[in-house]
Amino acid sequence: MKGQETVGLAEATRLYREVREAFEVTHTAQSLVAEGDLVCARFVIHGRHTGDYRGNPPSGRSFETTGHVTLRFQQGRIAESWFNYDLAGALEQVGAPPATGP
């Protein structure tokens, strides 16, 4: 997926829903660090390709990939977030071509 500088809540929700509808996924936190209003997490994603993803039919194949998120909180709620995860590696594992856009 091509990186974007900023997406709003509606777009982030749409993009994540697209992934959740195509892949059964679980996230496992490997480490968490908090300082001030920031929380950082390193995680592993396990999943299986069970639905259509951008024109790629479900393969039934499983994948594992890693990622990192930094969250900024304001008044007890997430105000901003920055994610990095290996979507290209996950797509390769399930036999789908790399994503080319948001």
N, CA, C and O of each residue as an XYZ file, in Angstrom:
408
protein
N       0.841     -1.160      0.000
C       0.000      0.000      0.000
C       0.894      1.234      0.000
O       1.844      1.325      0.778
N       0.592      2.147     -0.849
C       1.363      3.380     -0.913
C       1.126      4.192      0.355
O      -0.015      4.350      0.790
N       2.197      4.703      0.943
C       2.085      5.451      2.195
C       1.364      6.771      2.002
O       1.464      7.407      0.952
N       0.643      7.169      3.026
C      -0.042      8.444      3.012
C       0.377      9.219      4.238
O       0.595      8.647      5.306
N       0.488     10.513      4.083
C       0.892     11.363      5.193
C      -0.207     11.409      6.256
O       0.070     11.253      7.446
N      -1.466     11.627      5.821
C      -2.563     11.776      6.768
C      -3.836     11.189      6.175
O      -4.140     11.398      5.001
N      -4.575     10.454      6.996
C      -5.930     10.040      6.627
C      -6.829     10.358      7.798
O      -6.418     10.272      8.955
N      -8.048     10.724      7.495
C      -9.017     11.007      8.539
C      -9.608      9.732      9.093
O      -9.326      8.639      8.603
N     -10.427      9.877     10.116
C     -11.034      8.733     10.782
C     -11.886      7.909      9.821
O     -11.823      6.679      9.840
N     -12.679      8.568      8.983
C     -13.551      7.832      8.056
C     -12.729      6.997      7.077
O     -13.069      5.841      6.823
N     -11.667      7.551      6.530
C     -10.822      6.822      5.577
C     -10.066      5.694      6.269
O      -9.955      4.600      5.716
N      -9.547      5.938      7.458
C      -8.855      4.890      8.205
C      -9.812      3.741      8.515
O      -9.436      2.574      8.409
N     -11.040      4.066      8.895
C     -12.048      3.048      9.179
C     -12.350      2.234      7.930
O     -12.444      1.009      8.002
N     -12.504      2.898      6.781
C     -12.788      2.209      5.524
C     -11.650      1.282      5.141
O     -11.892      0.136      4.762
N     -10.412      1.756      5.232
C      -9.257      0.940      4.859
C      -9.122     -0.280      5.767
O      -8.857     -1.383      5.289
N      -9.301     -0.090      7.062
C      -9.172     -1.209      7.985
C     -10.325     -2.198      7.807
O     -10.119     -3.407      7.912
N     -11.530     -1.702      7.541
C     -12.668     -2.585      7.295
C     -12.391     -3.459      6.072
O     -12.706     -4.649      6.076
N     -11.808     -2.877      5.031
C     -11.468     -3.628      3.825
C     -10.530     -4.797      4.150
O     -10.707     -5.903      3.640
N      -9.541     -4.543      4.996
C      -8.608     -5.597      5.403
C      -9.327     -6.643      6.249
O      -9.157     -7.842      6.028
N     -10.130     -6.197      7.219
C     -10.826     -7.133      8.122
C     -11.814     -8.024      7.378
O     -12.015     -9.173      7.772
N     -12.436     -7.522      6.311
C     -13.383     -8.317      5.538
C     -12.685     -9.362      4.673
O     -13.292    -10.370      4.310
N     -11.428     -9.134      4.342
C     -10.685    -10.052      3.467
C      -9.795    -11.026      4.230
O      -9.433    -12.077      3.701
N      -9.440    -10.692      5.460
C      -8.485    -11.498      6.219
C      -8.991    -11.704      7.648
O      -9.425    -10.757      8.303
N      -8.930    -12.952      8.124
C      -9.141    -13.200      9.552
C      -7.820    -12.849     10.211
O      -6.799    -13.466      9.908
N      -7.819    -11.875     11.103
C      -6.558    -11.430     11.691
C      -6.621    -11.387     13.215
O      -7.671    -11.144     13.810
N      -5.468    -11.629     13.823
C      -5.280    -11.394     15.248
C      -3.984    -10.611     15.403
O      -3.033    -10.797     14.643
N      -3.963     -9.745     16.384
C      -2.783     -8.930     16.682
C      -2.256     -9.346     18.050
O      -3.026     -9.486     19.000
N      -0.959     -9.540     18.147
C      -0.336     -9.872     19.425
C       0.736     -8.834     19.707
O       1.695     -8.701     18.947
N       0.571     -8.091     20.809
C       1.579     -7.103     21.191
C       2.832     -7.811     21.671
O       2.755     -8.723     22.494
N       3.981     -7.398     21.166
C       5.268     -7.944     21.578
C       5.919     -7.056     22.636
O       6.615     -7.542     23.527
N       5.681     -5.745     22.527
C       6.194     -4.818     23.538
C       5.390     -3.526     23.471
O       4.853     -3.157     22.426
N       5.322     -2.848     24.618
C       4.633     -1.564     24.739
C       5.519     -0.608     25.524
O       6.146     -0.991     26.511
N       5.562      0.644     25.071
C       6.300      1.678     25.772
C       5.414      2.925     25.800
O       4.829      3.299     24.783
N       5.318      3.561     26.962
C       4.507      4.767     27.084
C       5.337      5.874     27.700
O       6.113      5.647     28.628
N       5.162      7.073     27.171
C       5.818      8.252     27.721
C       4.948      9.459     27.412
O       4.641      9.735     26.252
N       4.556     10.174     28.455
C       3.694     11.336     28.251
C       2.382     10.926     27.607
O       1.685     10.047     28.112
N       2.042     11.569     26.481
C       0.796     11.248     25.799
C       0.975     10.241     24.666
O       0.052     10.030     23.880
N       2.164      9.611     24.571
C       2.454      8.654     23.502
C       2.541      7.219     24.016
O       3.077      6.964     25.094
N       2.009      6.297     23.235
C       2.153      4.862     23.489
C       2.636      4.233     22.196
O       2.062      4.468     21.133
N       3.691      3.434     22.287
C       4.231      2.735     21.118
C       4.105      1.238     21.353
O       4.339      0.751     22.459
N       3.735      0.516     20.313
C       3.604     -0.935     20.407
C       4.263     -1.590     19.200
O       4.152     -1.115     18.070
N       4.947     -2.687     19.473
C       5.482     -3.553     18.424
C       4.596     -4.793     18.461
O       4.335     -5.340     19.533
N       4.127     -5.243     17.281
C       3.160     -6.330     17.264
C       3.405     -7.307     16.120
O       4.135     -7.021     15.171
N       2.764     -8.475     16.246
C       2.749     -9.491     15.196
C       1.300     -9.668     14.784
O       0.408     -9.721     15.630
N       1.067     -9.761     13.483
C      -0.266    -10.019     12.948
C      -0.247    -11.420     12.336
O       0.602    -11.735     11.503
N      -1.198    -12.256     12.762
C      -1.417    -13.564     12.149
C      -2.750    -13.487     11.422
O      -3.695    -12.865     11.908
N      -2.825    -14.113     10.269
C      -4.093    -14.062      9.558
C      -4.223    -15.132      8.499
O      -3.304    -15.899      8.211
N      -5.439    -15.139      7.925
C      -5.736    -16.056      6.834
C      -6.591    -15.299      5.834
O      -7.492    -14.551      6.214
N      -6.306    -15.497      4.555
C      -6.997    -14.811      3.468
C      -8.322    -15.519      3.199
O      -8.344    -16.571      2.561
N      -9.438    -14.942      3.686
C     -10.744    -15.594      3.604
C     -11.762    -14.847      2.755
O     -12.867    -15.347      2.546
N     -11.420    -13.667      2.263
C     -12.360    -12.881      1.460
C     -11.635    -12.149      0.345
O     -10.406    -12.097      0.315
N     -12.412    -11.584     -0.570
C     -11.836    -10.837     -1.684
C     -11.054     -9.629     -1.170
O     -11.523     -8.914     -0.284
N      -9.877     -9.404     -1.719
C      -9.096     -8.211     -1.362
C      -8.620     -7.546     -2.644
O      -7.705     -8.029     -3.312
N      -9.257     -6.429     -2.975
C      -8.886     -5.643     -4.147
C      -8.797     -6.496     -5.409
O      -7.830     -6.423     -6.167
N      -9.835     -7.305     -5.610
C      -9.909     -8.132     -6.801
C      -9.206     -9.471     -6.701
O      -9.227    -10.247     -7.657
N      -8.588     -9.760     -5.573
C      -7.911    -11.048     -5.382
C      -8.815    -11.965     -4.567
O      -9.099    -11.682     -3.404
N      -9.273    -13.072     -5.177
C     -10.156    -13.986     -4.456
C      -9.440    -14.634     -3.278
O      -8.212    -14.728     -3.273
N     -10.197    -15.081     -2.282
C      -9.578    -15.695     -1.102
C      -8.758    -16.928     -1.471
O      -9.201    -17.778     -2.245
N      -7.560    -17.008     -0.905
C      -6.677    -18.151     -1.164
C      -6.746    -19.188     -0.049
O      -6.344    -20.336     -0.239
N      -7.260    -18.782      1.123
C      -7.270    -19.677      2.278
C      -5.911    -19.816      2.934
O      -5.774    -20.508      3.943
N      -4.896    -19.157      2.365
C      -3.536    -19.263      2.896
C      -3.364    -18.352      4.105
O      -4.009    -17.310      4.222
N      -2.473    -18.776      5.002
C      -2.174    -18.015      6.217
C      -0.954    -17.135      6.014
O      -0.144    -17.363      5.116
N      -0.839    -16.117      6.873
C       0.327    -15.246      6.847
C       0.683    -14.807      8.259
O      -0.117    -14.918      9.188
N       1.891    -14.309      8.393
C       2.363    -13.684      9.630
C       3.223    -12.509      9.216
O       4.076    -12.632      8.337
N       2.999    -11.374      9.849
C       3.791    -10.187      9.556
C       3.942     -9.358     10.832
O       3.241     -9.590     11.817
N       4.839     -8.415     10.807
C       5.109     -7.595     11.982
C       4.770     -6.138     11.709
O       4.626     -5.719     10.560
N       4.645     -5.377     12.788
C       4.344     -3.962     12.627
C       4.637     -3.183     13.890
O       5.053     -3.727     14.913
N       4.403     -1.879     13.778
C       4.645     -0.938     14.868
C       3.584      0.148     14.784
O       3.214      0.576     13.690
N       3.100      0.591     15.923
C       2.162      1.706     15.966
C       2.581      2.663     17.076
O       3.027      2.240     18.143
N       2.433      3.941     16.813
C       2.579      4.976     17.832
C       1.233      5.689     17.926
O       0.682      6.132     16.918
N       0.718      5.793     19.131
C      -0.563      6.446     19.381
C      -0.343      7.677     20.240
O       0.417      7.638     21.207
N      -1.009      8.773     19.887
C      -0.986      9.969     20.730
C      -2.376     10.137     21.321
O      -3.374     10.173     20.601
N      -2.424     10.238     22.653
C      -3.687     10.356     23.362
C      -3.949     11.802     23.769
O      -3.030     12.564     24.070
N      -5.223     12.150     23.766
C      -5.653     13.465     24.237
C      -6.970     13.260     24.972
O      -7.925     12.733     24.402
N      -7.026     13.668     26.219
C      -8.214     13.507     27.063
C      -8.701     12.051     27.082
O      -9.902     11.788     27.018
N      -7.743     11.107     27.171
C      -8.072      9.696     27.302
C      -8.480      8.988     26.018
O      -8.871      7.821     26.053
N      -8.394      9.682     24.884
C      -8.777      9.083     23.597
C      -7.632      9.208     22.603
O      -6.799     10.108     22.711
N      -7.596      8.302     21.637
C      -6.578      8.386     20.592
C      -6.864      9.607     19.730
O      -7.945      9.732     19.156
N      -5.892     10.502     19.644
C      -6.020     11.710     18.834
C      -5.321     11.548     17.484
O      -5.780     12.089     16.478
N      -4.219     10.809     17.459
C      -3.465     10.546     16.231
C      -2.818      9.180     16.338
O      -2.576      8.679     17.436
N      -2.538      8.578     15.185
C      -1.824      7.306     15.186
C      -0.964      7.206     13.934
O      -1.280      7.767     12.884
N       0.133      6.473     14.084
C       1.054      6.228     12.977
C       1.358      4.737     12.963
O       1.897      4.201     13.930
N       1.012      4.065     11.865
C       1.189      2.621     11.732
C       2.236      2.299     10.680
O       2.338      2.980      9.659
N       2.993      1.279     10.932
C       3.881      0.674      9.942
C       3.718     -0.832     10.078
O       3.892     -1.384     11.164
N       3.388     -1.490      8.986
C       3.335     -2.954      8.994
C       3.620     -3.435      7.582
O       3.468     -2.687      6.617
N       4.031     -4.685      7.472
C       4.480     -5.241      6.205
C       3.318     -5.856      5.430
O       3.191     -7.078      5.362
N       2.472     -5.007      4.846
C       1.353     -5.484      4.050
C       1.846     -6.231      2.819
O       1.279     -7.264      2.461
N       2.884     -5.732      2.166
C       3.415     -6.392      0.968
C       3.862     -7.818      1.286
O       3.611     -8.735      0.505
N       4.521     -8.007      2.427
C       4.954     -9.341      2.836
C       3.778    -10.261      3.104
O       3.818    -11.440      2.749
N       2.731     -9.735      3.727
C       1.535    -10.539      3.996
C       0.862    -10.943      2.686
O       0.456    -12.095      2.530
N       0.740    -10.004      1.741
C       0.118    -10.320      0.459
C       0.920    -11.365     -0.307
O       0.349    -12.247     -0.948
N       2.225    -11.262     -0.239
C       3.077    -12.251     -0.902
C       2.828    -13.647     -0.320
O       2.755    -14.626     -1.063
N       2.701    -13.737      0.992
C       2.485    -15.030      1.650
C       1.165    -15.686      1.255
O       1.065    -16.913      1.237
N       0.140    -14.872      0.934
C      -1.152    -15.445      0.552
C      -1.310    -15.556     -0.963
O      -2.358    -15.982     -1.448
N      -0.266    -15.173     -1.717
C      -0.286    -15.336     -3.164
C      -0.948    -14.207     -3.924
O      -1.262    -14.365     -5.103
N      -1.170    -13.069     -3.280
C      -1.791    -11.921     -3.950
C      -0.698    -10.944     -4.389
O       0.334    -10.838     -3.726
N      -0.912    -10.232     -5.496
C       0.073     -9.209     -5.894
C       0.069     -8.063     -4.895
O      -0.934     -7.847     -4.215
N       1.164     -7.328     -4.793
C       1.242     -6.207     -3.849
C       0.156     -5.173     -4.102
O      -0.231     -4.934     -5.246
N      -0.332     -4.563     -3.031
C      -1.316     -3.481     -3.152
C      -0.660     -2.288     -3.821
O       0.522     -2.020     -3.605
N      -1.428     -1.569     -4.637
C      -0.857     -0.441     -5.378
C      -1.439      0.897     -4.987
O      -1.051      1.917     -5.557
N      -2.340      0.932     -4.054
C      -2.916      2.220     -3.661
C      -3.758      2.073     -2.419
O      -3.984      0.964     -1.935
N      -4.229      3.212     -1.896
C      -5.039      3.176     -0.675
C      -6.374      2.504     -0.866
O      -7.155      2.405      0.080
